[in-house]
Each structure stands twice: as C-alpha cells, then as structure tokens.
Amino acid sequence: MKIGVLLSGCGVFDGAEIQESVLAMLAIKEEGAEYVCISIDRDQHHVIDHTKGEEQSEKRNMLVEAARIARGAIKNINEITPADIDGLVIPGGFGSAKNFTKWAFEGPEGEILPEVKLLLVNMVNVGKPIAALCVSPVVLAKAFEGSDIHPLMTIGTTKSKSEYDISGFSQGLEATGAKSEMRDIDEITFDEENKIITAPCYMMDTDILGIRQSSQLAVKKLIEVCKAS
C-alpha cells in the first residue's frame, strides 16, 4: 500500500509543517504502508526567516524545499495519478494557505493551484481517501468549491485554546460549500461519504506529543479506509 504525502515546502511559516509531515510519514510506516512524498515545481509565495518571522528577499521552490523532508525522494505532482497511490495525506503549515491556495491572503475567495485541485478531485472521484491535517482542509474546500461534493471537515474547536481564529476558519470552509464541525486535538472528523479525514494538529495549542497523537489518529483512519476499499 502506498500513501502520498503532499508537501507545500519545508517549514511551518512558508511551507509544510515539518513535525506534522514527519510524524504522518512515521505513522504511515507503522501501519505497514509506504509513503510517497509529492510536491509542486513552483516557487513558494515567499520565504520566512523562522528565527524572526520576517520575510526574506529570496525565492525557494516547493519541490526543492520539500525534498529536504523527503531526504531527496520526492515526486513531482505532475508525475502522480490516483492509480499510483492508495491514499493521500496533506500535512499542515502555512504553505497550504500560501502556496497551494491563497487563503492566507484572500480567505475563502483565494485561488487554488490547478494541479493540486486536479489530484484531489481525481482522488475523491475514484474513491480513494484523503487525510488533511491542521489548516489543510482549506485546500480541500477550495478543490471542491462549486461542485456537488461538500466535504465534512474540522479545523479545530473554539472550546480549547488556539492561537488561530477557529470560528473564522470554520465559517470560511462553509463559505466554499464545505461543512465543518468542532474537534479537539484528540479527535478527528471522518466524512464517510467522500472518504475524507481531517485532524486539527497545530491549529490547536499543543506540542509535538499532541501532533503525534493527532496525525496518528488521522493516518490510522486513512489506512483503515484504504483497506476497506
């Protein structure tokens, strides 16, 4: 069994969240499956100095940066079809809202990269499951906006501490036609009809142990759905 891991770069503020990415990859291996790291041969929206949170005057490529997480074993998204993988995980990180989509700048009206949309739509159309971690439900929301598919997803809960506007994000998901529900760090949402799993991860105030739990719950459910398909 092969599970794709779609990476938007390398680093929480301008790409894929590294802890979520690595712990999802670990969970995939622990479930007896193989992971296939995937990214896009395009520049990131910008580059952030993670020691200061400041924008840098340089460019970085998502595929090249994601290869850091993948130890060089990375596939271009244009080389991947649903026939190549049994399921897909999208870790969080600002790259989902800055690189895959423009949600960080334009909210639910922001565009999505066409190659990302194509893979996600094709995966759901052939009945293969997707797990979106942290902020990545916004990518799925944009992928299915205007379609007959209205995924049920979570981006966290207002009942526990978060540095993000969980209510605003949830309303944004619903503005695209998706449905949202509140889930905490130790919970996931499973949209059985569309085979979509979502987990809050770092949308909630947590640490690496919480991320381990959240990503593992999502991956376990993904593998379970893959085996039942």
N, C-alpha and C positions, 0 to 999 in steps of 0.2 A: 504494500500500500504506500502511495506517495502523496504527501501533503505539501502543497505550495505554501510558501511564506512570502507575502508580498511586502517589500520593503521600500520606503519612501526616502531613503538616505541613511544617515548614521548620526544619531544624536537627537535628543528629545525636542530641542527648540527649533530645529530646522529640518529634521528628517524622522527616521523611525526611532522609537523609544528602545534603547538598547536592552535594558533589563527585560522588558516585555517580549522583545524579539528572541533573545537568547533563552529565556525560560519557556517560551512557547516551543522553541526548537527542542529543548530538553524534554518537555512533556511529550512531544511527538515521538521521540526516540523511546521514551519509557513505555509508550503504548505499543511499541513494536513496529512502528511505521518509519518511513524515511521522509525527510524534509527536502524540499527543492526550493532554494531561495531564488526569488524573482524580483527584478526591478525594471526601471524605465530609463532609457538612454536619453535623458533630458537634464538640463540644469535645474538645480533647486531654485526655489523662489529667491532665496538669499542665504547667506552664511552667517551664523551667530557664534560669537565667542562665548562658549559655555561657562567660562570663569566670570564673565562680566554681564552676560545677557545683552551684549551690544552687537549690532550688525557690523560685519566686516566688508571691506571693499575688495571682494574676490568672488569667484564663481566656483561652484563644485557641481559635479554631475551625480545624479541619484544612483545610477548603476555603479559607478566607480566607488562612491561612498558606501553603498550597501554591501559591496564586495568585502569591506572591512569586517562586517559582521559575519558574512558567509565564508570567511577565510579564502576568498577568491572563487569559490564555487557558486557562481551567480548566473542566472539565465535572463536574457532579455525578454520582456513580456511579449514581444512580437514573435518569439520562438515558441511560445506556450499556448496550447489549446486545452479545453477541458478534457480531451482524450488523454492528455499527458499526466493528469493528476486526479486523485480521488476526492480531494477536498482542498480548501484554501483557508489560510489564516492571514488576517491583516492586523499586525501589531499597531499600537497607537503611536503617539508622537505628533508634534506639530506638522510633520510632513504630510500627514493625511489631510490636514486642513489648509496647508500652504502649497504643497506640491501636487498631490493627487487631485485636490479641489482648491477652490479659492474661498472656502468657507470662512477662514480666519479673517478675511478682508471684506467679504461681501455677504456673509451669513448664508442662509439657505438659497440666496439668488446667485451665489458663486458658481462658476463652471466646474465641470469635472473633465479630466483628461479623457479623450475618446478611447484610447487603448485600455485604460483602466475600466471604463464603463463597459466596453465590449467583453472583456474577460468575465466580469461579474455577471452581466446579463446572460452570457452564454453558459456559465456555470449553473445558474438557477434554472435556466431553460432546459438543461439536460438532467436536472435533479441532483446535482452534486452540492454538498453542503459548504457553507462559508461561516467562519467564525471571525467576528470583528471585535477587537479589543480597544478599550479606552475611548478615544474620540473617533475611532474609525467607523462607527455607524453612520457618520455624516457622509462617508464615501458611498456606502450602500444606498443611503437616502437619495443622493444625487443620481446614482446609477439607475434607479427605478422611478425617478420623478416623471410624472406624466404617463406612466404605464398602468397596466391593470394589476401590477404587483404592489402591494402595500405592506412592506415588511414590518413585523412587530419587533422592536428593539429596545434596549436600555442603554443609557449613557451615564447611569448613576442614580443617586437618590438625594432628595433635599432633606432627608431625615438624619443624615450623618454629615460630618464635616467634609467640606470640599473647598478648594481654592478657586473653583470654576463655577460659572452660572449654570448649574444643572437644570434649573427651570427654563432658562432661556434656550439652552441646547435642546431640551425636550420639545419645546414649542417650535423650534426651528425644524426638527425632524418631522413634526406633524405638518408644518407648512409645506413640505415637499410631497405629502401624501402618505408618509410612513406613520406607523403607530408607535407610541412609546409607553414604557412603564418604568416605575422606580424599582431599582435593585441595588443592594449594597455590595460591598467588596466580596462577601462570601456567597453571592448569588449570581446566577446567570439568567438570561431570558432565552427561551427556545421557541422560535417561530416554526412550528412543526410543518405547516403548510408549505413554506418556502425553504425549509431546511437551513435557517439562519440562526446562528448562536451569537449572542453578544454578552460581554462581560465588562464591568466598569474599570477595572485596573486602576491606573493612576488618575482617573477622573475623580477618585475619592482620595481623601487624606490617608495615606498608607505608607508602607515601606516595602522593601524587597520581599519580605515574607508574605505580605498581603498580595503582592504581584505574583509570587509563586502560586499561591492558592487560587487566585482569580484566573490566571492564564491556564493553570492545570485543569480547573473545572471546565473551562471552555473547550480545551483540546480533548479532554476525555469524552465530552458530549459529541464533539465533531467526529471522533473516531467511532464512537458508538453508532452514529447515524451512517457513517460510511459503511460499516459492516452490515447494517440492516438494509442497505440499498441494493 
